[in-house]
Amino acid sequence: MSIEFRLSRDARLFEVRYIGALDFAMRERAVIATEQRLKDCWVKALLVDFSQAWAVEGDEDADAMAAFRHTLSHATFPRGMRVAFLNPPGRLDGPARSMQRSLHFTARRFHDRSHALAWLRGRL
């Protein structure tokens, strides 16, 4: 499993791309790393790309999910951020989408990269 991080050339979009088997512990590490990378930025568009990832079989670990939710709920991302989840396997985007109101961001699920990017840039 690996995670790629990328900031767009215009510094308006940050992308997190998961590759391989994915569990909640890996997602927690990605939230921490993303928060560190964006702490001094004004980025308000985040693309979380699951296109090359798959859920770990039997990953129903309640402790790992609780740790992920705790880390996400205490993350300090910019208010008003838009988050596009591209091709999330199963319900891996569920915890983040359920917390979007309390964390002051807007999230949507997409199956097409161009639609996700258009929404992130306010064109949809």
Secondary structure as GFF3:
##gff-version 3
##sequence-region A 1 124
A	DSSP	beta_strand	2	7	.	.	.	ID=ss1
A	DSSP	beta_strand	13	22	.	.	.	ID=ss2
A	DSSP	alpha_helix	24	38	.	.	.	ID=ss3
A	DSSP	beta_strand	45	55	.	.	.	ID=ss4
A	DSSP	alpha_helix	62	73	.	.	.	ID=ss5
A	DSSP	beta_strand	81	86	.	.	.	ID=ss6
A	DSSP	alpha_helix	94	98	.	.	.	ID=ss7
A	DSSP	beta_strand	105	110	.	.	.	ID=ss8
A	DSSP	alpha_helix	113	120	.	.	.	ID=ss9
###
